[in-house]
Amino acid sequence: MSANFQAELVACFGQPVAENPTAAMQEAAFAALGLNWRYLTVEVPPAKLADAIRGMRAFGMKGANLTIPHKVAVMEHLDRIAPDAALIGAVNTIRRESDLLIGENTDGKGFLRGVRETAHVDPKGKRIVVLGAGGAARAIVTELTLAGAADILVVNRGMLRGESMVADLAAKTHGPIRFERWPIIYAVPAGTDILVNATSIGLYPEVDAMPAVDLRAIEPAALVCDVVFNPPETRLLAAARLLNLRVLDGLSMLVNQGVIGFELWTGHPAPEPIMKNALRRPLEIP
Ligand code: NDP
């Protein structure tokens, strides 16, 4: 009998990285498909990032995820950057194409997949409000623009960050992107089809924090989304539910970007329900 003890490797490089739950969902997916693959959660300090990428090449690793603080710095160490990741200016996923390492960004794509496939909403032609102008917002706004949204209003507390993100993305994509500074309470206008909280407000341990928004003008068909996945039921989503609005949680984005990564690396359809379920225990979801 011939045996094969050689595992294929994927990793997450970050610092800090120990609390990143991605390994739980990827390992569950590998096991479900009977793949002898491993997902390693590896602490890599900034000064060692180039060595880590050289290590990937030496080990013939199939891919990786990047998290804080490597999403921008990794780009110079790769062979090619996907067009949307180049627009976003950050890479959170590496895939291998023969000997080449290609940088991708699945944050915005994961969000979009959730909007389309979980919430059954096509962002094409929609009027969208995005709260926040950090890395997650930038990825989401880029993908919403590429998906043909009719109007994207970015609302951010910090004027400089919001204005420069919008100016940069509008120039690069020619998309319908606007900026407004966040007032004391932002009244989300009637006619908004999708509202996205892309800030970290509500993230554990600040679970009682709620973005300063007034949702009362939004119409019932609208979709309210949160990128915060810990906890998945944020105060914003609870408030939206009370108004009978439809909601999409940050867990959907997390799982969907994991699904996209899994499929880029293995070439197999991802077992999405198994991946979602595998996150329940690490995220203490009942
Ligand atoms: P950044 O630090 O890059 O950006 C944070 C954003 O939140 C900024 O726009 C900041 O505004 C805003 N913000 C933070 N606190 C407040 C506050 N009290 N009031 C108003 N605005 C505030 O973070 P990221 O974009 O990388 O991450 C944002 C969130 O997205 C995190 O919770 C992260 O966990 C989540 N995320 C979820 C993913 C998923 O798969 N579900 C994937 C990636 C990220 P300002 O510019 O004024 O400081």
Residues whose N, C-alpha, C, O or C-beta is under 5 A from the ligand:
A	BS01	NDP	D107 G132 A133 G134 G135 A136 A137 R157 G158 R161 A198 T199 S200 I201 L203 V227 V228 F229 G250 L251 M253 L254
